[in-house]
Amino acid sequence: MGGVALARPLYFWLGTLATVAGVVLHLPMYLHGAEMHYKLAGMPMDLPMTIGMVLIVAGLVVTAYGLVPPGAFKAKPAGEVRVRALDDARMRPAHIGLIVVMSVAVVIDAMKPITLGFVAPGMAKEYGLKSALNPGGELPVALLPLAGLTGTVLGSLLWGWMGDKIGRKPSILFAGVLFIGTAICGVMPDFEWNLAMCLAMGLGAGGMLPITFSLLAETIPPRHKGWVMVLIGGNLAVAYLAASWLSATLVPEYSWRVLWLAGLPTGVFLILLNRFIPESPRFLFAHGRDDEARAIMTRYGAAAVSAEEVERVADEHDGGYSRLFRRPFTGLTVAVVILGLSIGLVTYGFQLWIPSNLQRLGLDQQTADRALRDSTLLGLPLIFISAAMYGMWSAKKTIITLSALVGAALLVLSFSGETLAQDRTWLYVVLAGPIVGTAAIAAVLAAYSSEIYPTRVRSRGSGLSAGVGKFGGVAVTGVLVAGAAAPSIGTTALLGAVPLVLAVPAVLAFGVEPAQSPAGEPAELPAAT
């Protein structure tokens, strides 16, 4: 076990308990709305809810204080120590356990932004918002995903930086507490409060994958690292499966609000899982916790070496996102950004609105969600195939192949999506591509960006990869908020297909295999973060 290494344990647990208590104080209002099918729009906030909100804010502040290690921003120079898994290390039970735990953590994290698409139809109806099902509404329901996705963009960049400053474990723990606190989205009587809570939720959800891949890079043996990262990142599809299953099972009885309230138990579970997640050995070395670092390296078959032993490329600049756009990374970063934006347009353009669009085509809410669940199940094997392709064939060619296949499926949907609802079999088959295929591409890109950059900017490289994907979603929802018509299946499919197809030549031109990264060294022997 990794153990929960906390800077100030008492403050952390007091803050977490205060946050949980604050959410619990919101539940009576939700339960009182049972006779109205949990419609709470316009209801005044009662005293317990007000006290609860104060407790949540205070709890988050106290939790943050409990997690930030003393001297977190005065660590030893990053260039002094490198940590890498040994080339000849075998996969151990500790590695398998870490893969399982991180997979579950990624599913919990990814469910938060995915849920946006499943709550949008019910929220638009309750608040009278403009949507595909209610084109005559006033405020656009697209404001909700705009707030959430803006949060994930900021979170991707923030946690990439914070993971290097305060550690991977504290970052994941604080994300879990944020998930608990923002569960009150499910009880907010006003749409504006939902927007604020959704922004905060996005801040917590945006940084899990960058932190996960940065940690795995230090613990997984090099020859297994690529396919393991793709397999874990592919849990985005499992998260979509879980969200669609919860929506089909719970929403008809408990309304869309229950999907947000699920943040309470899943956030608590994520905090408990953290006990089985090790801290970054290199982070521990930088903060003088050498014994802890060596114990973790022994468990995972890793080693620490000095800068002189591995440094092959001079880096005269401080670590920062601008460093990624300087030589020798310029062309490679351009390819990563284009592909990341393409993934974001598909994920938050097509996937986000598909629950609403299926209902607009005549499917009821439960049938539409079941269709998405079944399509995800049908395409799930693609995740394992992608992991095998990445690990045993070629990282670059895997990206190109998956991008071309998903782009082709989206083109089919762009021309025939409006009629496919009448043929359920073909609908399930074609939907599997954009849902699971895009998750596979996102997983491959996340693994790829964590391998092609040296450790000095690895967290930032992973954060940039995740952040630009979210930015594509912000761009799409921003257009809708500005007054564009509610998107149809054909429109959202074409919007995603064009840039995804254009990303193929970008990767062909600038992409490299991880072993030939422009750092001038193998990915498993990188420069420091």
MARVEX-547547 format. One record per residue (C-alpha): x, y, z; residue in three letters. Coordinates in steps of 0.02 Angstrom, whole numbers. Example, Ala and Ser with C-alpha at 12.3 -4.5 7.8 and 13.67 -1.06 7.14 Angstrom:
# MARVEX-547547
NODE      u      v      w resn
NODE    615   -225    390  ala
NODE    684    -53    357  ser
//
This chain:
# MARVEX-547547
NODE      u      v      w resn
NODE      0      0      0  met
NODE     56    175    -35  gly
NODE    -12    244    128  gly
NODE    -98    413    140  val
NODE     49    529    170  ala
NODE    -31    690    230  leu
NODE     57    851    276  ala
NODE    -67    894    414  arg
NODE   -184    744    437  pro
NODE   -298    824    566  leu
NODE   -337    973    454  tyr
NODE   -365    861    303  phe
NODE   -490    748    390  trp
NODE   -579    892    476  leu
NODE   -596    981    309  gly
NODE   -658    823    224  thr
NODE   -786    790    361  leu
NODE   -847    970    352  ala
NODE   -869    953    163  thr
NODE   -966    790    181  val
NODE  -1075    866    316  ala
NODE  -1110   1015    206  gly
NODE  -1171    902     65  val
NODE  -1278    798    183  val
NODE  -1365    957    244  leu
NODE  -1425    985     65  his
NODE  -1510    815     50  leu
NODE  -1671    854    148  pro
NODE  -1724    980     15  met
NODE  -1694    851   -121  tyr
NODE  -1796    719    -27  leu
NODE  -1938    843      5  his
NODE  -1956    862   -182  gly
NODE  -1997    679   -210  ala
NODE  -2183    713   -234  glu
NODE  -2140    835   -375  met
NODE  -2018    713   -456  his
NODE  -1877    810   -374  tyr
NODE  -1911    972   -466  lys
NODE  -1830   1105   -358  leu
NODE  -1819   1251   -480  ala
NODE  -1864   1416   -398  gly
NODE  -1872   1348   -220  met
NODE  -1789   1458    -87  pro
NODE  -1632   1395     -3  met
NODE  -1671   1346    176  asp
NODE  -1559   1368    329  leu
NODE  -1481   1192    324  pro
NODE  -1428   1222    143  met
NODE  -1350   1390    187  thr
NODE  -1254   1313    332  ile
NODE  -1204   1171    218  gly
NODE  -1130   1288     87  met
NODE  -1028   1377    221  val
NODE   -964   1209    283  leu
NODE   -914   1156    108  ile
NODE   -816   1315     73  val
NODE   -731   1308    242  ala
NODE   -699   1122    222  gly
NODE   -613   1146     54  leu
NODE   -500   1282    125  val
NODE   -453   1177    277  val
NODE   -426   1022    168  thr
NODE   -308   1118     55  ala
NODE   -209   1177    206  tyr
NODE   -198    999    268  gly
NODE   -130    936    102  leu
NODE      3   1064     54  val
NODE    169   1004    125  pro
NODE    275   1131    219  pro
NODE    402   1206    101  gly
NODE    309   1136    -51  ala
NODE    369   1280   -157  phe
NODE    547   1275    -92  lys
NODE    598   1101   -148  ala
NODE    775   1055   -198  lys
NODE    818   1094   -379  pro
NODE    723    976   -492  ala
NODE    876    934   -594  gly
NODE    964    842   -452  glu
NODE    867    678   -459  val
NODE    785    572   -593  arg
NODE    678    420   -559  val
NODE    640    287   -686  arg
NODE    579    108   -685  ala
NODE    719    -15   -720  leu
NODE    727    -84   -897  asp
NODE    733   -264   -837  asp
NODE    600   -247   -702  ala
NODE    455   -368   -711  arg
NODE    272   -330   -685  met
NODE    242   -363   -500  arg
NODE     83   -379   -397  pro
NODE    113   -199   -343  ala
NODE    106   -144   -526  his
NODE    -54   -242   -558  ile
NODE   -134   -168   -403  gly
NODE    -85      7   -456  leu
NODE   -158    -20   -630  ile
NODE   -324    -78   -555  val
NODE   -334     65   -430  val
NODE   -287    199   -557  met
NODE   -413    127   -680  ser
NODE   -552    146   -553  val
NODE   -492    322   -510  ala
NODE   -494    374   -693  val
NODE   -671    306   -713  val
NODE   -733    405   -562  ile
NODE   -646    562   -625  asp
NODE   -704    548   -806  ala
NODE   -886    519   -758  met
NODE   -899    699   -700  lys
NODE   -885    790   -868  pro
NODE   -969    645   -960  ile
NODE  -1122    667   -849  thr
NODE  -1149    840   -923  leu
NODE  -1229    765  -1079  gly
NODE  -1348    656   -978  phe
NODE  -1410    794   -862  val
NODE  -1434    922  -1001  ala
NODE  -1606    859  -1064  pro
NODE  -1685    854   -891  gly
NODE  -1606   1015   -834  met
NODE  -1663   1107   -991  ala
NODE  -1841   1047   -961  lys
NODE  -1845   1094   -776  glu
NODE  -1767   1267   -797  tyr
NODE  -1846   1306   -967  gly
NODE  -1677   1319  -1053  leu
NODE  -1643   1324  -1240  lys
NODE  -1592   1152  -1303  ser
NODE  -1617   1027  -1443  ala
NODE  -1778    973  -1356  leu
NODE  -1834   1150  -1312  asn
NODE  -1776   1270  -1450  pro
NODE  -1891   1407  -1381  gly
NODE  -1802   1422  -1214  gly
NODE  -1714   1579  -1155  glu
NODE  -1544   1543  -1079  leu
NODE  -1452   1404  -1174  pro
NODE  -1421   1243  -1080  val
NODE  -1250   1247  -1164  ala
NODE  -1197   1366  -1025  leu
NODE  -1184   1215   -911  leu
NODE  -1055   1118  -1012  pro
NODE   -967   1282  -1050  leu
NODE   -941   1310   -863  ala
NODE   -891   1129   -832  gly
NODE   -772   1118   -979  leu
NODE   -693   1285   -938  thr
NODE   -658   1213   -767  gly
NODE   -579   1057   -841  thr
NODE   -465   1161   -953  val
NODE   -405   1262   -803  leu
NODE   -394   1102   -699  gly
NODE   -286   1014   -828  ser
NODE   -160   1155   -823  leu
NODE   -173   1185   -636  leu
NODE   -153   1004   -582  trp
NODE    -10    975   -703  gly
NODE     82   1112   -609  trp
NODE     20   1068   -435  met
NODE     65    884   -457  gly
NODE    246    939   -473  asp
NODE    234   1058   -325  lys
NODE    133    971   -189  ile
NODE    137    791   -250  gly
NODE     25    672   -348  arg
NODE    -67    601   -197  lys
NODE   -119    768   -119  pro
NODE   -180    825   -291  ser
NODE   -290    671   -312  ile
NODE   -355    686   -134  leu
NODE   -407    867   -158  phe
NODE   -494    820   -321  ala
NODE   -593    689   -224  gly
NODE   -647    818    -95  val
NODE   -698    936   -235  leu
NODE   -806    797   -309  phe
NODE   -892    778   -140  ile
NODE   -923    964   -119  gly
NODE   -989    992   -295  thr
NODE  -1115    850   -277  ala
NODE  -1234    987   -217  ile
NODE  -1261   1027   -402  cys
NODE  -1401    899   -382  gly
NODE  -1495   1008   -257  val
NODE  -1468   1183   -326  met
NODE  -1637   1271   -353  pro
NODE  -1563   1401   -472  asp
NODE  -1475   1371   -637  phe
NODE  -1342   1501   -594  glu
NODE  -1289   1401   -441  trp
NODE  -1273   1247   -551  asn
NODE  -1153   1343   -663  leu
NODE  -1043   1392   -516  ala
NODE  -1038   1215   -446  met
NODE  -1006   1142   -619  cys
NODE   -855   1256   -642  leu
NODE   -784   1195   -476  ala
NODE   -819   1014   -524  met
NODE   -722   1040   -685  gly
NODE   -572   1106   -590  leu
NODE   -561    941   -496  gly
NODE   -597    829   -645  ala
NODE   -474    908   -767  gly
NODE   -312    848   -693  gly
NODE   -330    663   -655  met
NODE   -259    592   -817  leu
NODE   -103    705   -819  pro
NODE    -65    658   -638  ile
NODE   -100    474   -671  thr
NODE     15    461   -820  phe
NODE    154    561   -738  ser
NODE    149    440   -590  leu
NODE    145    284   -699  leu
NODE    295    346   -796  ala
NODE    399    327   -638  glu
NODE    334    157   -583  thr
NODE    288     49   -735  ile
NODE    432    -44   -822  pro
NODE    474     41   -987  pro
NODE    427   -104  -1099  arg
NODE    253   -111  -1024  his
NODE    222     74   -996  lys
NODE    141    118  -1163  gly
NODE      4    -13  -1168  trp
NODE    -31      8   -982  val
NODE    -62    194  -1005  met
NODE   -176    164  -1154  val
NODE   -273     33  -1057  leu
NODE   -297    149   -908  ile
NODE   -339    298  -1017  gly
NODE   -464    192  -1112  gly
NODE   -567    188   -954  asn
NODE   -645    347  -1022  leu
NODE   -757    228  -1118  ala
NODE   -795    131   -958  val
NODE   -840    297   -878  ala
NODE   -961    332  -1021  tyr
NODE  -1034    159   -996  leu
NODE  -1057    191   -810  ala
NODE  -1135    363   -838  ala
NODE  -1258    298   -968  ser
NODE  -1303    150   -858  trp
NODE  -1335    263   -707  leu
NODE  -1439    380   -813  ser
NODE  -1545    240   -887  ala
NODE  -1568    159   -716  thr
NODE  -1590    304   -595  leu
NODE  -1648    459   -690  val
NODE  -1825    397   -732  pro
NODE  -1859    374   -546  glu
NODE  -1750    507   -462  tyr
NODE  -1728    639   -599  ser
NODE  -1568    707   -675  trp
NODE  -1515    776   -507  arg
NODE  -1464    605   -441  val
NODE  -1321    599   -567  leu
NODE  -1238    747   -479  trp
NODE  -1274    679   -306  leu
NODE  -1173    525   -354  ala
NODE  -1021    636   -329  gly
NODE  -1035    610   -140  leu
NODE  -1005    421   -133  pro
NODE   -886    419   -280  thr
NODE   -783    560   -206  gly
NODE   -769    469    -40  val
NODE   -720    311   -132  phe
NODE   -584    404   -227  leu
NODE   -511    467    -62  ile
NODE   -509    290      7  leu
NODE   -424    226   -152  leu
NODE   -284    350   -125  asn
NODE   -216    236     11  arg
NODE   -162    117   -126  phe
NODE    -81    250   -237  ile
NODE    104    285   -208  pro
NODE    179    458   -206  glu
NODE    301    508   -341  ser
NODE    475    451   -282  pro
NODE    555    598   -368  arg
NODE    438    718   -278  phe
NODE    487    637   -112  leu
NODE    672    654   -151  phe
NODE    647    838   -192  ala
NODE    569    865    -21  his
NODE    696    770     80  gly
NODE    589    615    110  arg
NODE    724    496     47  asp
NODE    674    342    148  asp
NODE    495    348     83  glu
NODE    557    370    -95  ala
NODE    675    221    -84  arg
NODE    538    110    -10  ala
NODE    422    150   -156  ile
NODE    561    122   -284  met
NODE    599    -48   -207  thr
NODE    416    -97   -217  arg
NODE    401    -49   -400  tyr
NODE    575    -91   -464  gly
NODE    629     88   -498  ala
NODE    795    176   -479  ala
NODE    859    352   -448  ala
NODE   1005    419   -548  val
NODE   1093    585   -551  ser
NODE   1069    717   -683  ala
NODE   1243    689   -753  glu
NODE   1206    507   -790  glu
NODE   1059    540   -904  val
NODE   1061    721   -959  glu
NODE   1088    726  -1147  arg
NODE    997    883  -1197  val
NODE   1035   1052  -1120  ala
NODE    881   1142  -1056  asp
NODE    918   1325  -1024  glu
NODE    738   1373   -988  his
NODE    636   1352   -831  asp
NODE    499   1222   -842  gly
NODE    340   1300   -912  gly
NODE    212   1275  -1048  tyr
NODE    305   1393  -1166  ser
NODE    452   1272  -1158  arg
NODE    346   1144  -1254  leu
NODE    339   1259  -1405  phe
NODE    527   1288  -1414  arg
NODE    650   1180  -1508  arg
NODE    665   1032  -1515  pro
NODE    481   1006  -1469  phe
NODE    395   1134  -1583  thr
NODE    329   1022  -1723  gly
NODE    285    881  -1605  leu
NODE    187    996  -1489  thr
NODE     92   1067  -1640  val
NODE     37    889  -1686  ala
NODE    -15    853  -1506  val
NODE   -116   1014  -1498  val
NODE   -207    982  -1664  ile
NODE   -252    805  -1615  leu
NODE   -304    858  -1441  gly
NODE   -419    992  -1510  leu
NODE   -494    866  -1631  ser
NODE   -530    745  -1489  ile
NODE   -610    885  -1390  gly
NODE   -725    932  -1533  leu
NODE   -785    753  -1550  val
NODE   -801    720  -1364  thr
NODE   -888    883  -1319  tyr
NODE   -970    919  -1485  gly
NODE  -1040    750  -1536  phe
NODE  -1040    648  -1375  gln
NODE  -1103    787  -1263  leu
NODE  -1260    816  -1363  trp
NODE  -1299    639  -1421  ile
NODE  -1416    599  -1273  pro
NODE  -1520    754  -1317  ser
NODE  -1513    720  -1504  asn
NODE  -1572    539  -1487  leu
NODE  -1720    600  -1386  gln
NODE  -1756    731  -1518  arg
NODE  -1764    592  -1647  leu
NODE  -1903    507  -1549  gly
NODE  -1818    394  -1422  leu
NODE  -1873    419  -1242  asp
NODE  -1742    460  -1112  gln
NODE  -1721    284  -1046  gln
NODE  -1712    205  -1220  thr
NODE  -1586    334  -1280  ala
NODE  -1473    304  -1130  asp
NODE  -1486    116  -1152  arg
NODE  -1437    136  -1335  ala
NODE  -1282    230  -1284  leu
NODE  -1243    101  -1150  arg
NODE  -1259    -43  -1274  asp
NODE  -1155     48  -1406  ser
NODE  -1017     74  -1278  thr
NODE  -1021   -109  -1228  leu
NODE  -1011   -160  -1411  leu
NODE   -856    -53  -1442  gly
NODE   -766    -87  -1277  leu
NODE   -648   -220  -1350  pro
NODE   -571    -81  -1455  leu
NODE   -485    -17  -1298  ile
NODE   -390   -181  -1276  phe
NODE   -349   -187  -1462  ile
NODE   -283     -9  -1454  ser
NODE   -174    -50  -1304  ala
NODE   -101   -199  -1397  ala
NODE    -71    -94  -1554  met
NODE     16     41  -1454  tyr
NODE    126    -79  -1356  gly
NODE    168   -207  -1491  met
NODE    158   -111  -1654  trp
NODE    181     78  -1666  ser
NODE    121    225  -1562  ala
NODE    118    344  -1710  lys
NODE     30    221  -1827  lys
NODE    -97    179  -1691  thr
NODE   -145    362  -1677  ile
NODE   -162    379  -1866  ile
NODE   -264    219  -1885  thr
NODE   -386    259  -1745  leu
NODE   -407    438  -1804  ser
NODE   -448    381  -1980  ala
NODE   -573    249  -1920  leu
NODE   -665    366  -1802  val
NODE   -664    504  -1933  gly
NODE   -744    384  -2058  ala
NODE   -880    334  -1932  ala
NODE   -918    517  -1899  leu
NODE   -933    552  -2085  leu
NODE  -1062    412  -2099  val
NODE  -1159    488  -1955  leu
NODE  -1148    661  -2030  ser
NODE  -1241    604  -2186  phe
NODE  -1358    472  -2116  ser
NODE  -1370    504  -1930  gly
NODE  -1547    573  -1939  glu
NODE  -1613    410  -2014  thr
NODE  -1509    286  -1914  leu
NODE  -1625    302  -1764  ala
NODE  -1747    195  -1863  gln
NODE  -1620     54  -1876  asp
NODE  -1563     17  -1700  arg
NODE  -1432   -114  -1749  thr
NODE  -1336      2  -1865  trp
NODE  -1359    145  -1742  leu
NODE  -1273     46  -1605  tyr
NODE  -1130     -6  -1720  val
NODE  -1095    167  -1791  val
NODE  -1109    254  -1622  leu
NODE   -978    137  -1549  ala
NODE   -845    223  -1656  gly
NODE   -864    402  -1592  pro
NODE   -896    347  -1412  ile
NODE   -765    210  -1384  val
NODE   -649    256  -1528  gly
NODE   -628    434  -1468  thr
NODE   -592    371  -1292  ala
NODE   -459    257  -1366  ala
NODE   -379    401  -1462  ile
NODE   -382    510  -1306  ala
NODE   -299    370  -1207  ala
NODE   -166    344  -1340  val
NODE   -131    531  -1350  leu
NODE   -118    545  -1161  ala
NODE      6    401  -1154  ala
NODE     99    469  -1305  tyr
NODE    118    644  -1235  ser
NODE    182    573  -1070  ser
NODE    318    475  -1161  glu
NODE    382    595  -1293  ile
NODE    424    737  -1173  tyr
NODE    568    732  -1047  pro
NODE    524    721   -864  thr
NODE    564    906   -837  arg
NODE    405    954   -929  val
NODE    313    788   -926  arg
NODE    171    842   -814  ser
NODE    152   1002   -915  arg
NODE    157    906  -1079  gly
NODE     21    789  -1016  ser
NODE    -75    938   -948  gly
NODE    -66   1028  -1115  leu
NODE   -126    873  -1207  ser
NODE   -277    857  -1091  ala
NODE   -309   1045  -1084  gly
NODE   -319   1076  -1271  val
NODE   -444    933  -1285  gly
NODE   -556   1021  -1160  lys
NODE   -528   1185  -1251  phe
NODE   -607   1107  -1406  gly
NODE   -761   1076  -1302  gly
NODE   -760   1253  -1237  val
NODE   -753   1317  -1416  ala
NODE   -903   1212  -1470  val
NODE  -1011   1258  -1321  thr
NODE   -957   1440  -1334  gly
NODE  -1028   1447  -1511  val
NODE  -1192   1374  -1448  leu
NODE  -1201   1496  -1304  val
NODE  -1173   1638  -1427  ala
NODE  -1337   1595  -1511  gly
NODE  -1306   1455  -1635  ala
NODE  -1447   1332  -1667  ala
NODE  -1453   1174  -1562  ala
NODE  -1339   1050  -1651  pro
NODE  -1409    897  -1740  ser
NODE  -1324    728  -1750  ile
NODE  -1264    766  -1927  gly
NODE  -1195    936  -1880  thr
NODE  -1100    878  -1726  thr
NODE  -1033    726  -1818  ala
NODE   -967    831  -1962  leu
NODE   -894    958  -1841  leu
NODE   -792    820  -1762  gly
NODE   -750    724  -1921  ala
NODE   -665    865  -2017  val
NODE   -530    914  -1890  pro
NODE   -502    732  -1841  leu
NODE   -466    685  -2021  val
NODE   -354    839  -2039  leu
NODE   -258    783  -1884  ala
NODE   -197    629  -1978  val
NODE    -75    724  -2092  pro
NODE    -17    828  -1943  ala
NODE     34    670  -1849  val
NODE    110    599  -2008  leu
NODE    216    755  -2031  ala
NODE    271    789  -1851  phe
NODE    236    633  -1750  gly
NODE    378    522  -1690  val
NODE    394    357  -1601  glu
NODE    427    381  -1414  pro
NODE    598    299  -1428  ala
NODE    649    431  -1556  gln
NODE    577    581  -1464  ser
NODE    663    749  -1497  pro
NODE    730    746  -1321  ala
NODE    868    641  -1396  gly
NODE    841    502  -1270  glu
NODE    720    358  -1240  pro
NODE    561    405  -1148  ala
NODE    608    294  -1002  glu
NODE    770    389   -979  leu
NODE    709    569   -979  pro
NODE    766    735   -914  ala
NODE    691    791   -749  ala
NODE    528    877   -718  thr
//
